[in-house]
Amino acid sequence: MIRELQIHRQELLDYHERLQRFLKGEAGPETLDLPLEPTDDGGTGR
């Protein structure tokens, strides 16, 4: 479980970095890698 949380933490840190670059105008929206359609997983991402 600790390893899974570490993975999620790193994913959030990576996303935060991409979001900061987008907000500064250094990257386009494709960098955010957002889902284009709602998912059926109830927001769990699985």
mmCIF entry with sequence, helices, sheets and N, C-alpha, C, O atoms, coordinates in Angstrom:
data_MODEL
# 
_entry.id   MODEL 
# 
_entity.id                         1 
_entity.type                       polymer 
_entity.pdbx_number_of_molecules   1 
# 
_entity_poly.entity_id                      1 
_entity_poly.type                           'polypeptide(L)' 
_entity_poly.nstd_linkage                   no 
_entity_poly.nstd_monomer                   no 
_entity_poly.pdbx_seq_one_letter_code       MIRELQIHRQELLDYHERLQRFLKGEAGPETLDLPLEPTDDGGTGR 
_entity_poly.pdbx_seq_one_letter_code_can   MIRELQIHRQELLDYHERLQRFLKGEAGPETLDLPLEPTDDGGTGR 
_entity_poly.pdbx_strand_id                 A 
# 
loop_
_entity_poly_seq.entity_id 
_entity_poly_seq.num 
_entity_poly_seq.mon_id 
_entity_poly_seq.hetero 
1 1  MET n 
1 2  ILE n 
1 3  ARG n 
1 4  GLU n 
1 5  LEU n 
1 6  GLN n 
1 7  ILE n 
1 8  HIS n 
1 9  ARG n 
1 10 GLN n 
1 11 GLU n 
1 12 LEU n 
1 13 LEU n 
1 14 ASP n 
1 15 TYR n 
1 16 HIS n 
1 17 GLU n 
1 18 ARG n 
1 19 LEU n 
1 20 GLN n 
1 21 ARG n 
1 22 PHE n 
1 23 LEU n 
1 24 LYS n 
1 25 GLY n 
1 26 GLU n 
1 27 ALA n 
1 28 GLY n 
1 29 PRO n 
1 30 GLU n 
1 31 THR n 
1 32 LEU n 
1 33 ASP n 
1 34 LEU n 
1 35 PRO n 
1 36 LEU n 
1 37 GLU n 
1 38 PRO n 
1 39 THR n 
1 40 ASP n 
1 41 ASP n 
1 42 GLY n 
1 43 GLY n 
1 44 THR n 
1 45 GLY n 
1 46 ARG n 
# 
_struct_asym.id          A 
_struct_asym.entity_id   1 
# 
loop_
_struct_conf.conf_type_id 
_struct_conf.id 
_struct_conf.pdbx_PDB_helix_id 
_struct_conf.beg_label_comp_id 
_struct_conf.beg_label_asym_id 
_struct_conf.beg_label_seq_id 
_struct_conf.pdbx_beg_PDB_ins_code 
_struct_conf.end_label_comp_id 
_struct_conf.end_label_asym_id 
_struct_conf.end_label_seq_id 
_struct_conf.pdbx_end_PDB_ins_code 
_struct_conf.beg_auth_comp_id 
_struct_conf.beg_auth_asym_id 
_struct_conf.beg_auth_seq_id 
_struct_conf.end_auth_comp_id 
_struct_conf.end_auth_asym_id 
_struct_conf.end_auth_seq_id 
_struct_conf.pdbx_PDB_helix_class 
_struct_conf.details 
_struct_conf.pdbx_PDB_helix_length 
HELX_P HELX_P1 AA1 ILE A 2  ? LEU A 23 ? ILE A 2  LEU A 23 1 ? 22 
HELX_P HELX_P2 AA2 PRO A 29 ? LEU A 32 ? PRO A 29 LEU A 32 5 ? 4  
# 
_struct_conf_type.id          HELX_P 
_struct_conf_type.criteria    ? 
_struct_conf_type.reference   ? 
# 
loop_
_atom_site.group_PDB 
_atom_site.id 
_atom_site.type_symbol 
_atom_site.label_atom_id 
_atom_site.label_alt_id 
_atom_site.label_comp_id 
_atom_site.label_asym_id 
_atom_site.label_entity_id 
_atom_site.label_seq_id 
_atom_site.pdbx_PDB_ins_code 
_atom_site.Cartn_x 
_atom_site.Cartn_y 
_atom_site.Cartn_z 
_atom_site.occupancy 
_atom_site.B_iso_or_equiv 
_atom_site.pdbx_formal_charge 
_atom_site.auth_seq_id 
_atom_site.auth_comp_id 
_atom_site.auth_asym_id 
_atom_site.auth_atom_id 
_atom_site.pdbx_PDB_model_num 
ATOM 1   N N  . MET A 1 1  ? 0.818   -1.187 0.000   1.00 0.00 ? 1  MET A N  1 
ATOM 2   C CA . MET A 1 1  ? 0.000   0.000  0.000   1.00 0.00 ? 1  MET A CA 1 
ATOM 3   C C  . MET A 1 1  ? 0.866   1.257  0.000   1.00 0.00 ? 1  MET A C  1 
ATOM 4   O O  . MET A 1 1  ? 0.519   2.243  -0.649  1.00 0.00 ? 1  MET A O  1 
ATOM 5   N N  . ILE A 1 2  ? 1.976   1.236  0.711   1.00 0.00 ? 2  ILE A N  1 
ATOM 6   C CA . ILE A 1 2  ? 2.874   2.384  0.733   1.00 0.00 ? 2  ILE A CA 1 
ATOM 7   C C  . ILE A 1 2  ? 3.402   2.657  -0.666  1.00 0.00 ? 2  ILE A C  1 
ATOM 8   O O  . ILE A 1 2  ? 3.457   3.809  -1.095  1.00 0.00 ? 2  ILE A O  1 
ATOM 9   N N  . ARG A 1 3  ? 3.790   1.610  -1.378  1.00 0.00 ? 3  ARG A N  1 
ATOM 10  C CA . ARG A 1 3  ? 4.304   1.774  -2.733  1.00 0.00 ? 3  ARG A CA 1 
ATOM 11  C C  . ARG A 1 3  ? 3.250   2.396  -3.649  1.00 0.00 ? 3  ARG A C  1 
ATOM 12  O O  . ARG A 1 3  ? 3.571   3.262  -4.463  1.00 0.00 ? 3  ARG A O  1 
ATOM 13  N N  . GLU A 1 4  ? 2.015   1.968  -3.524  1.00 0.00 ? 4  GLU A N  1 
ATOM 14  C CA . GLU A 1 4  ? 0.923   2.518  -4.332  1.00 0.00 ? 4  GLU A CA 1 
ATOM 15  C C  . GLU A 1 4  ? 0.739   4.010  -4.046  1.00 0.00 ? 4  GLU A C  1 
ATOM 16  O O  . GLU A 1 4  ? 0.531   4.798  -4.969  1.00 0.00 ? 4  GLU A O  1 
ATOM 17  N N  . LEU A 1 5  ? 0.814   4.395  -2.774  1.00 0.00 ? 5  LEU A N  1 
ATOM 18  C CA . LEU A 1 5  ? 0.694   5.806  -2.408  1.00 0.00 ? 5  LEU A CA 1 
ATOM 19  C C  . LEU A 1 5  ? 1.868   6.617  -2.950  1.00 0.00 ? 5  LEU A C  1 
ATOM 20  O O  . LEU A 1 5  ? 1.690   7.762  -3.366  1.00 0.00 ? 5  LEU A O  1 
ATOM 21  N N  . GLN A 1 6  ? 3.062   6.035  -2.947  1.00 0.00 ? 6  GLN A N  1 
ATOM 22  C CA . GLN A 1 6  ? 4.226   6.719  -3.505  1.00 0.00 ? 6  GLN A CA 1 
ATOM 23  C C  . GLN A 1 6  ? 4.049   6.958  -5.006  1.00 0.00 ? 6  GLN A C  1 
ATOM 24  O O  . GLN A 1 6  ? 4.423   8.011  -5.524  1.00 0.00 ? 6  GLN A O  1 
ATOM 25  N N  . ILE A 1 7  ? 3.482   5.982  -5.688  1.00 0.00 ? 7  ILE A N  1 
ATOM 26  C CA . ILE A 1 7  ? 3.231   6.120  -7.121  1.00 0.00 ? 7  ILE A CA 1 
ATOM 27  C C  . ILE A 1 7  ? 2.224   7.238  -7.366  1.00 0.00 ? 7  ILE A C  1 
ATOM 28  O O  . ILE A 1 7  ? 2.427   8.077  -8.244  1.00 0.00 ? 7  ILE A O  1 
ATOM 29  N N  . HIS A 1 8  ? 1.136   7.253  -6.593  1.00 0.00 ? 8  HIS A N  1 
ATOM 30  C CA . HIS A 1 8  ? 0.127   8.300  -6.746  1.00 0.00 ? 8  HIS A CA 1 
ATOM 31  C C  . HIS A 1 8  ? 0.711   9.676  -6.438  1.00 0.00 ? 8  HIS A C  1 
ATOM 32  O O  . HIS A 1 8  ? 0.386   10.655 -7.109  1.00 0.00 ? 8  HIS A O  1 
ATOM 33  N N  . ARG A 1 9  ? 1.563   9.748  -5.433  1.00 0.00 ? 9  ARG A N  1 
ATOM 34  C CA . ARG A 1 9  ? 2.203   11.021 -5.079  1.00 0.00 ? 9  ARG A CA 1 
ATOM 35  C C  . ARG A 1 9  ? 3.048   11.521 -6.239  1.00 0.00 ? 9  ARG A C  1 
ATOM 36  O O  . ARG A 1 9  ? 3.001   12.703 -6.580  1.00 0.00 ? 9  ARG A O  1 
ATOM 37  N N  . GLN A 1 10 ? 3.812   10.635 -6.841  1.00 0.00 ? 10 GLN A N  1 
ATOM 38  C CA . GLN A 1 10 ? 4.656   11.048 -7.959  1.00 0.00 ? 10 GLN A CA 1 
ATOM 39  C C  . GLN A 1 10 ? 3.813   11.483 -9.155  1.00 0.00 ? 10 GLN A C  1 
ATOM 40  O O  . GLN A 1 10 ? 4.164   12.437 -9.850  1.00 0.00 ? 10 GLN A O  1 
ATOM 41  N N  . GLU A 1 11 ? 2.704   10.788 -9.396  1.00 0.00 ? 11 GLU A N  1 
ATOM 42  C CA . GLU A 1 11 ? 1.807   11.185 -10.479 1.00 0.00 ? 11 GLU A CA 1 
ATOM 43  C C  . GLU A 1 11 ? 1.256   12.586 -10.243 1.00 0.00 ? 11 GLU A C  1 
ATOM 44  O O  . GLU A 1 11 ? 1.165   13.384 -11.176 1.00 0.00 ? 11 GLU A O  1 
ATOM 45  N N  . LEU A 1 12 ? 0.888   12.889 -8.999  1.00 0.00 ? 12 LEU A N  1 
ATOM 46  C CA . LEU A 1 12 ? 0.384   14.223 -8.671  1.00 0.00 ? 12 LEU A CA 1 
ATOM 47  C C  . LEU A 1 12 ? 1.467   15.281 -8.836  1.00 0.00 ? 12 LEU A C  1 
ATOM 48  O O  . LEU A 1 12 ? 1.195   16.372 -9.338  1.00 0.00 ? 12 LEU A O  1 
ATOM 49  N N  . LEU A 1 13 ? 2.680   14.976 -8.421  1.00 0.00 ? 13 LEU A N  1 
ATOM 50  C CA . LEU A 1 13 ? 3.778   15.924 -8.583  1.00 0.00 ? 13 LEU A CA 1 
ATOM 51  C C  . LEU A 1 13 ? 4.064   16.182 -10.061 1.00 0.00 ? 13 LEU A C  1 
ATOM 52  O O  . LEU A 1 13 ? 4.312   17.321 -10.456 1.00 0.00 ? 13 LEU A O  1 
ATOM 53  N N  . ASP A 1 14 ? 4.030   15.133 -10.873 1.00 0.00 ? 14 ASP A N  1 
ATOM 54  C CA . ASP A 1 14 ? 4.248   15.283 -12.312 1.00 0.00 ? 14 ASP A CA 1 
ATOM 55  C C  . ASP A 1 14 ? 3.145   16.136 -12.932 1.00 0.00 ? 14 ASP A C  1 
ATOM 56  O O  . ASP A 1 14 ? 3.415   17.016 -13.750 1.00 0.00 ? 14 ASP A O  1 
ATOM 57  N N  . TYR A 1 15 ? 1.902   15.869 -12.537 1.00 0.00 ? 15 TYR A N  1 
ATOM 58  C CA . TYR A 1 15 ? 0.783   16.639 -13.070 1.00 0.00 ? 15 TYR A CA 1 
ATOM 59  C C  . TYR A 1 15 ? 0.893   18.100 -12.643 1.00 0.00 ? 15 TYR A C  1 
ATOM 60  O O  . TYR A 1 15 ? 0.620   18.996 -13.442 1.00 0.00 ? 15 TYR A O  1 
ATOM 61  N N  . HIS A 1 16 ? 1.282   18.348 -11.416 1.00 0.00 ? 16 HIS A N  1 
ATOM 62  C CA . HIS A 1 16 ? 1.450   19.710 -10.915 1.00 0.00 ? 16 HIS A CA 1 
ATOM 63  C C  . HIS A 1 16 ? 2.483   20.454 -11.759 1.00 0.00 ? 16 HIS A C  1 
ATOM 64  O O  . HIS A 1 16 ? 2.283   21.618 -12.108 1.00 0.00 ? 16 HIS A O  1 
ATOM 65  N N  . GLU A 1 17 ? 3.561   19.798 -12.078 1.00 0.00 ? 17 GLU A N  1 
ATOM 66  C CA . GLU A 1 17 ? 4.604   20.422 -12.904 1.00 0.00 ? 17 GLU A CA 1 
ATOM 67  C C  . GLU A 1 17 ? 4.062   20.761 -14.295 1.00 0.00 ? 17 GLU A C  1 
ATOM 68  O O  . GLU A 1 17 ? 4.300   21.857 -14.804 1.00 0.00 ? 17 GLU A O  1 
ATOM 69  N N  . ARG A 1 18 ? 3.333   19.822 -14.910 1.00 0.00 ? 18 ARG A N  1 
ATOM 70  C CA . ARG A 1 18 ? 2.758   20.076 -16.234 1.00 0.00 ? 18 ARG A CA 1 
ATOM 71  C C  . ARG A 1 18 ? 1.746   21.209 -16.175 1.00 0.00 ? 18 ARG A C  1 
ATOM 72  O O  . ARG A 1 18 ? 1.698   22.036 -17.086 1.00 0.00 ? 18 ARG A O  1 
ATOM 73  N N  . LEU A 1 19 ? 0.932   21.266 -15.117 1.00 0.00 ? 19 LEU A N  1 
ATOM 74  C CA . LEU A 1 19 ? -0.063  22.316 -14.967 1.00 0.00 ? 19 LEU A CA 1 
ATOM 75  C C  . LEU A 1 19 ? 0.617   23.678 -14.822 1.00 0.00 ? 19 LEU A C  1 
ATOM 76  O O  . LEU A 1 19 ? 0.171   24.656 -15.422 1.00 0.00 ? 19 LEU A O  1 
ATOM 77  N N  . GLN A 1 20 ? 1.668   23.750 -14.049 1.00 0.00 ? 20 GLN A N  1 
ATOM 78  C CA . GLN A 1 20 ? 2.397   25.005 -13.882 1.00 0.00 ? 20 GLN A CA 1 
ATOM 79  C C  . GLN A 1 20 ? 2.950   25.494 -15.223 1.00 0.00 ? 20 GLN A C  1 
ATOM 80  O O  . GLN A 1 20 ? 2.875   26.682 -15.537 1.00 0.00 ? 20 GLN A O  1 
ATOM 81  N N  . ARG A 1 21 ? 3.502   24.574 -16.007 1.00 0.00 ? 21 ARG A N  1 
ATOM 82  C CA . ARG A 1 21 ? 4.028   24.942 -17.332 1.00 0.00 ? 21 ARG A CA 1 
ATOM 83  C C  . ARG A 1 21 ? 2.906   25.453 -18.228 1.00 0.00 ? 21 ARG A C  1 
ATOM 84  O O  . ARG A 1 21 ? 3.093   26.426 -18.959 1.00 0.00 ? 21 ARG A O  1 
ATOM 85  N N  . PHE A 1 22 ? 1.743   24.809 -18.180 1.00 0.00 ? 22 PHE A N  1 
ATOM 86  C CA . PHE A 1 22 ? 0.594   25.236 -18.973 1.00 0.00 ? 22 PHE A CA 1 
ATOM 87  C C  . PHE A 1 22 ? 0.147   26.635 -18.563 1.00 0.00 ? 22 PHE A C  1 
ATOM 88  O O  . PHE A 1 22 ? -0.091  27.489 -19.417 1.00 0.00 ? 22 PHE A O  1 
ATOM 89  N N  . LEU A 1 23 ? 0.032   26.869 -17.256 1.00 0.00 ? 23 LEU A N  1 
ATOM 90  C CA . LEU A 1 23 ? -0.436  28.166 -16.761 1.00 0.00 ? 23 LEU A CA 1 
ATOM 91  C C  . LEU A 1 23 ? 0.535   29.292 -17.097 1.00 0.00 ? 23 LEU A C  1 
ATOM 92  O O  . LEU A 1 23 ? 0.117   30.437 -17.270 1.00 0.00 ? 23 LEU A O  1 
ATOM 93  N N  . LYS A 1 24 ? 1.814   28.982 -17.191 1.00 0.00 ? 24 LYS A N  1 
ATOM 94  C CA . LYS A 1 24 ? 2.818   29.985 -17.561 1.00 0.00 ? 24 LYS A CA 1 
ATOM 95  C C  . LYS A 1 24 ? 2.872   30.199 -19.071 1.00 0.00 ? 24 LYS A C  1 
ATOM 96  O O  . LYS A 1 24 ? 3.583   31.084 -19.548 1.00 0.00 ? 24 LYS A O  1 
ATOM 97  N N  . GLY A 1 25 ? 2.124   29.396 -19.826 1.00 0.00 ? 25 GLY A N  1 
ATOM 98  C CA . GLY A 1 25 ? 2.124   29.521 -21.278 1.00 0.00 ? 25 GLY A CA 1 
ATOM 99  C C  . GLY A 1 25 ? 3.289   28.816 -21.943 1.00 0.00 ? 25 GLY A C  1 
ATOM 100 O O  . GLY A 1 25 ? 3.567   29.050 -23.119 1.00 0.00 ? 25 GLY A O  1 
ATOM 101 N N  . GLU A 1 26 ? 3.971   27.959 -21.207 1.00 0.00 ? 26 GLU A N  1 
ATOM 102 C CA . GLU A 1 26 ? 5.125   27.247 -21.741 1.00 0.00 ? 26 GLU A CA 1 
ATOM 103 C C  . GLU A 1 26 ? 4.752   25.941 -22.423 1.00 0.00 ? 26 GLU A C  1 
ATOM 104 O O  . GLU A 1 26 ? 5.596   25.307 -23.055 1.00 0.00 ? 26 GLU A O  1 
ATOM 105 N N  . ALA A 1 27 ? 3.496   25.534 -22.300 1.00 0.00 ? 27 ALA A N  1 
ATOM 106 C CA . ALA A 1 27 ? 3.044   24.266 -22.881 1.00 0.00 ? 27 ALA A CA 1 
ATOM 107 C C  . ALA A 1 27 ? 1.571   24.393 -23.244 1.00 0.00 ? 27 ALA A C  1 
ATOM 108 O O  . ALA A 1 27 ? 0.839   25.198 -22.667 1.00 0.00 ? 27 ALA A O  1 
ATOM 109 N N  . GLY A 1 28 ? 1.153   23.587 -24.209 1.00 0.00 ? 28 GLY A N  1 
ATOM 110 C CA . GLY A 1 28 ? -0.240  23.594 -24.639 1.00 0.00 ? 28 GLY A CA 1 
ATOM 111 C C  . GLY A 1 28 ? -1.095  22.666 -23.798 1.00 0.00 ? 28 GLY A C  1 
ATOM 112 O O  . GLY A 1 28 ? -0.584  21.948 -22.938 1.00 0.00 ? 28 GLY A O  1 
ATOM 113 N N  . PRO A 1 29 ? -2.411  22.682 -24.050 1.00 0.00 ? 29 PRO A N  1 
ATOM 114 C CA . PRO A 1 29 ? -3.334  21.868 -23.259 1.00 0.00 ? 29 PRO A CA 1 
ATOM 115 C C  . PRO A 1 29 ? -3.090  20.369 -23.398 1.00 0.00 ? 29 PRO A C  1 
ATOM 116 O O  . PRO A 1 29 ? -3.467  19.602 -22.511 1.00 0.00 ? 29 PRO A O  1 
ATOM 117 N N  . GLU A 1 30 ? -2.465  19.936 -24.495 1.00 0.00 ? 30 GLU A N  1 
ATOM 118 C CA . GLU A 1 30 ? -2.183  18.503 -24.659 1.00 0.00 ? 30 GLU A CA 1 
ATOM 119 C C  . GLU A 1 30 ? -1.231  17.985 -23.580 1.00 0.00 ? 30 GLU A C  1 
ATOM 120 O O  . GLU A 1 30 ? -1.198  16.786 -23.301 1.00 0.00 ? 30 GLU A O  1 
ATOM 121 N N  . THR A 1 31 ? -0.459  18.885 -22.977 1.00 0.00 ? 31 THR A N  1 
ATOM 122 C CA . THR A 1 31 ? 0.474   18.480 -21.915 1.00 0.00 ? 31 THR A CA 1 
ATOM 123 C C  . THR A 1 31 ? -0.252  18.007 -20.674 1.00 0.00 ? 31 THR A C  1 
ATOM 124 O O  . THR A 1 31 ? 0.283   17.220 -19.893 1.00 0.00 ? 31 THR A O  1 
ATOM 125 N N  . LEU A 1 32 ? -1.492  18.495 -20.491 1.00 0.00 ? 32 LEU A N  1 
ATOM 126 C CA . LEU A 1 32 ? -2.231  18.155 -19.275 1.00 0.00 ? 32 LEU A CA 1 
ATOM 127 C C  . LEU A 1 32 ? -2.757  16.731 -19.305 1.00 0.00 ? 32 LEU A C  1 
ATOM 128 O O  . LEU A 1 32 ? -3.007  16.137 -18.256 1.00 0.00 ? 32 LEU A O  1 
ATOM 129 N N  . ASP A 1 33 ? -2.930  16.175 -20.510 1.00 0.00 ? 33 ASP A N  1 
ATOM 130 C CA . ASP A 1 33 ? -3.361  14.788 -20.657 1.00 0.00 ? 33 ASP A CA 1 
ATOM 131 C C  . ASP A 1 33 ? -4.662  14.521 -19.904 1.00 0.00 ? 33 ASP A C  1 
ATOM 132 O O  . ASP A 1 33 ? -4.776  13.540 -19.170 1.00 0.00 ? 33 ASP A O  1 
ATOM 133 N N  . LEU A 1 34 ? -5.639  15.406 -20.097 1.00 0.00 ? 34 LEU A N  1 
ATOM 134 C CA . LEU A 1 34 ? -6.937  15.246 -19.446 1.00 0.00 ? 34 LEU A CA 1 
ATOM 135 C C  . LEU A 1 34 ? -7.819  14.298 -20.245 1.00 0.00 ? 34 LEU A C  1 
ATOM 136 O O  . LEU A 1 34 ? -7.735  14.263 -21.473 1.00 0.00 ? 34 LEU A O  1 
ATOM 137 N N  . PRO A 1 35 ? -8.664  13.528 -19.566 1.00 0.00 ? 35 PRO A N  1 
ATOM 138 C CA . PRO A 1 35 ? -9.591  12.678 -20.299 1.00 0.00 ? 35 PRO A CA 1 
ATOM 139 C C  . PRO A 1 35 ? -10.597 13.545 -21.057 1.00 0.00 ? 35 PRO A C  1 
ATOM 140 O O  . PRO A 1 35 ? -11.076 14.548 -20.528 1.00 0.00 ? 35 PRO A O  1 
ATOM 141 N N  . LEU A 1 36 ? -10.910 13.166 -22.276 1.00 0.00 ? 36 LEU A N  1 
ATOM 142 C CA . LEU A 1 36 ? -11.826 13.942 -23.090 1.00 0.00 ? 36 LEU A CA 1 
ATOM 143 C C  . LEU A 1 36 ? -13.275 13.663 -22.761 1.00 0.00 ? 36 LEU A C  1 
ATOM 144 O O  . LEU A 1 36 ? -14.142 14.502 -23.007 1.00 0.00 ? 36 LEU A O  1 
ATOM 145 N N  . GLU A 1 37 ? -13.549 12.491 -22.204 1.00 0.00 ? 37 GLU A N  1 
ATOM 146 C CA . GLU A 1 37 ? -14.912 12.103 -21.868 1.00 0.00 ? 37 GLU A CA 1 
ATOM 147 C C  . GLU A 1 37 ? -14.954 11.615 -20.426 1.00 0.00 ? 37 GLU A C  1 
ATOM 148 O O  . GLU A 1 37 ? -13.960 11.099 -19.915 1.00 0.00 ? 37 GLU A O  1 
ATOM 149 N N  . PRO A 1 38 ? -16.099 11.775 -19.768 1.00 0.00 ? 38 PRO A N  1 
ATOM 150 C CA . PRO A 1 38 ? -16.220 11.246 -18.399 1.00 0.00 ? 38 PRO A CA 1 
ATOM 151 C C  . PRO A 1 38 ? -16.019 9.736  -18.386 1.00 0.00 ? 38 PRO A C  1 
ATOM 152 O O  . PRO A 1 38 ? -16.345 9.047  -19.353 1.00 0.00 ? 38 PRO A O  1 
ATOM 153 N N  . THR A 1 39 ? -15.489 9.241  -17.306 1.00 0.00 ? 39 THR A N  1 
ATOM 154 C CA . THR A 1 39 ? -15.267 7.807  -17.171 1.00 0.00 ? 39 THR A CA 1 
ATOM 155 C C  . THR A 1 39 ? -16.396 7.184  -16.369 1.00 0.00 ? 39 THR A C  1 
ATOM 156 O O  . THR A 1 39 ? -17.150 7.884  -15.694 1.00 0.00 ? 39 THR A O  1 
ATOM 157 N N  . ASP A 1 40 ? -16.508 5.862  -16.446 1.00 0.00 ? 40 ASP A N  1 
ATOM 158 C CA . ASP A 1 40 ? -17.540 5.128  -15.716 1.00 0.00 ? 40 ASP A CA 1 
ATOM 159 C C  . ASP A 1 40 ? -17.053 4.624  -14.362 1.00 0.00 ? 40 ASP A C  1 
ATOM 160 O O  . ASP A 1 40 ? -17.777 3.911  -13.668 1.00 0.00 ? 40 ASP A O  1 
ATOM 161 N N  . ASP A 1 41 ? -15.835 4.988  -13.987 1.00 0.00 ? 41 ASP A N  1 
ATOM 162 C CA . ASP A 1 41 ? -15.234 4.402  -12.786 1.00 0.00 ? 41 ASP A CA 1 
ATOM 163 C C  . ASP A 1 41 ? -15.553 5.165  -11.506 1.00 0.00 ? 41 ASP A C  1 
ATOM 164 O O  . ASP A 1 41 ? -14.973 4.878  -10.459 1.00 0.00 ? 41 ASP A O  1 
ATOM 165 N N  . GLY A 1 42 ? -16.464 6.130  -11.571 1.00 0.00 ? 42 GLY A N  1 
ATOM 166 C CA . GLY A 1 42 ? -16.815 6.874  -10.373 1.00 0.00 ? 42 GLY A CA 1 
ATOM 167 C C  . GLY A 1 42 ? -15.722 7.789  -9.891  1.00 0.00 ? 42 GLY A C  1 
ATOM 168 O O  . GLY A 1 42 ? -15.723 8.207  -8.733  1.00 0.00 ? 42 GLY A O  1 
ATOM 169 N N  . GLY A 1 43 ? -14.770 8.114  -10.780 1.00 0.00 ? 43 GLY A N  1 
ATOM 170 C CA . GLY A 1 43 ? -13.696 9.017  -10.419 1.00 0.00 ? 43 GLY A CA 1 
ATOM 171 C C  . GLY A 1 43 ? -12.502 8.355  -9.771  1.00 0.00 ? 43 GLY A C  1 
ATOM 172 O O  . GLY A 1 43 ? -11.605 9.045  -9.286  1.00 0.00 ? 43 GLY A O  1 
ATOM 173 N N  . THR A 1 44 ? -12.468 7.028  -9.750  1.00 0.00 ? 44 THR A N  1 
ATOM 174 C CA . THR A 1 44 ? -11.349 6.350  -9.105  1.00 0.00 ? 44 THR A CA 1 
ATOM 175 C C  . THR A 1 44 ? -10.133 6.232  -10.018 1.00 0.00 ? 44 THR A C  1 
ATOM 176 O O  . THR A 1 44 ? -9.021  6.013  -9.539  1.00 0.00 ? 44 THR A O  1 
ATOM 177 N N  . GLY A 1 45 ? -10.335 6.375  -11.338 1.00 0.00 ? 45 GLY A N  1 
ATOM 178 C CA . GLY A 1 45 ? -9.220  6.262  -12.264 1.00 0.00 ? 45 GLY A CA 1 
ATOM 179 C C  . GLY A 1 45 ? -8.808  4.838  -12.528 1.00 0.00 ? 45 GLY A C  1 
ATOM 180 O O  . GLY A 1 45 ? -7.747  4.594  -13.102 1.00 0.00 ? 45 GLY A O  1 
ATOM 181 N N  . ARG A 1 46 ? -9.612  3.913  -12.126 1.00 0.00 ? 46 ARG A N  1 
ATOM 182 C CA . ARG A 1 46 ? -9.242  2.504  -12.330 1.00 0.00 ? 46 ARG A CA 1 
ATOM 183 C C  . ARG A 1 46 ? -10.167 1.839  -13.301 1.00 0.00 ? 46 ARG A C  1 
ATOM 184 O O  . ARG A 1 46 ? -10.008 0.654  -13.594 1.00 0.00 ? 46 ARG A O  1 
# 
